[in-house]
Structures are given as C-alpha cells and as structure tokens.
Amino acid sequence: MVRAMGLNLTEALADGRLGRDGYAGLIASCTSCPFVAECCEWLATPVGDMPDFCALKPALSRIAEKG
C-alpha cells in the first residue's frame, strides 16, 4: 500500500512525519491483516483511492497529507 500511494516511509521517518512507534504499528497492522487476498488483488492493479478495508488507510493518508 505504501508504494501504491507513492509514499516513502524512510523519508517520513527522517522528516518526522512518522515516528518509530508509528512505523512499528503500521507493520504490525499490515502483518496481522485479515484481508491479505483482497489486498493482493487490489495491489495487482491499484486503481483510485486505497480500499476501505485497509487498516493502514487513515495513517498513510495522514502521512501523505503532511508531505
């Protein structure tokens, strides 16, 4: 999802848009997601906004807005 949104989490960490705890939370949310099949399907041909089922959507949207 991060790449599909055009985000760089390394840059977000470096410039303060994302903290270490926030980064760890993103990884934990993604790795425990129950929508892996849906995510893979969407990522194969990402069109439009991030899907609503993505738990990372609110956090990644905030990071994108600050950038």
N, C-alpha and C positions, 0 to 999 in steps of 0.2 A: 504494500500500500504506500509506503514511504516513497519509493521510486515512482510509482504511478502518479503520485501527487507532485513529483518534481522537487521533493524535499531532500535535504542532506542533513542527517542527524548529527554528523560530526561538526558541521558548521553551526548547527543550532546549539550544540553543547558549548562550542568555543565562544559564541557570541552571547550566551546567556539566555537564549530563548527557551532552553531546555536544561534542566538540572540533572544531576546524576540519578537522583531518586526517581525523577520523572522518566528518564531513559529506561531504568530498570523496570518501572511499572509498565511501560509500553511493551517491552519484551515479554514480561510475564503475561500481560493480557493477550498478546498475539499467540504465544505458545500454548495457552490454555483455551483458545477459542474453539467453540463447538461448531463453527461454520467453515471448516477447512475446505470442504468440497466446493461450497458456494464461493469462497474467496478465490480459490484456484481458478474456477470457471470465470469469474469476473476479471481476474488479473490476466487471463489469456487474451482478452480483448477489452481492456478498460475503456468504457465509454461514459462520459458525463461525470457526475459527482461520485464520490465514494459511496458505496452501498450503505444503507442504513443499518444493516446487520453488523457492520464493523465496529467493534468496541473502541477502536483507535480513532474513529472519525472525529469526535469532539476535540481530543487532544491535538491531533495532527492539524485540524482546521485552525486551532488557536496558534500553533507554531507557524503555520503558513501566513496567517493574518499579521503576525508580528514581523515577518520577514520582508 
